[in-house]
């Protein structure tokens, strides 16, 4: 018999294997393309806000730069106690609430109309969206000169045709004049959000309600409105973020006069007309804080909508 021997199998050389990148290195590799955008966003948005925050703690008038000194929270106290500034805060609240509520109601009515099938629905939807696509300053100029002008405006022209009065709309109802222009511009935005909500309804549930004898009004109250609650909240929050910061309509239509000066216009007056850099910065910081609070609620509503859609799928 011949003995057979087997040669020992050599262990693979671990040093020749390609090393796998670590989890941390892979994470940085996926995030690296986003760094330029992140740096750009920080430079453009965050650094100016930090500078504004620092300036808000100083008593700083641009006409007297040598008299600049640290004032602590005095500017914020002035913003909250000054009668004109408090009035501008109240005007901002009135303007925001009126525009958002009216836009939601009109947007809901138009969304219910467009949710039905009829000939030319695409053309009608495009025409209804058009006001939201107009540049805000152009929209304000359109309302100021084409509609509100007491001599050649369209509104007074229609009233003259039927023998009615010829009021000066901006002088008689200044805040309402600003509100109407913003409602006209923001109703299409609300309509789009609510139309998306209407088209995401469960049609089988609606058909079952009709089979059980429910009418259109009962379906609207008990099925449609509860389903649209999140979409109504989202439209209200997103609209509030913009209206709180609105400057174009107030500046263009009334130039902040006749009791229409909201907080952003007051910031403009304090900075460019009174040259009070510290006071204007403090008011601007308060506007940003209010916008962040509203945006936080808006993001929560958006995330809850996404969760509902994922759960439904």
ABEGO torsion letter per residue (X at the ends): XBBBBBBBBBBBBAAABBBBBBAAAAAAAAAAAAAAAAAAAAAAAAAAAAAAAAAAABBBBAABAAABBBAEAAAAAAAAABAAAAAAAAAAAAAAAAAAAAAAAAAAAAAAAAABBBBGAAAAAAAAAAAAABBAAAAAAAAAAAAABAAABAAAAAAAAAGBBBBBAAAABAAAAAAAAAAAAAAAAAAAAAAAAAAABBAAAAAAAAAAGBBAAAAAAAAAAAAAAAAAAAAAAAAAAAAAABAAAAAAAAGGBGGABBAAAAAAAAAAAAGBAAAAAAAAAAAAAAAAAAAAAAAAAAAAAAAAAAAAX
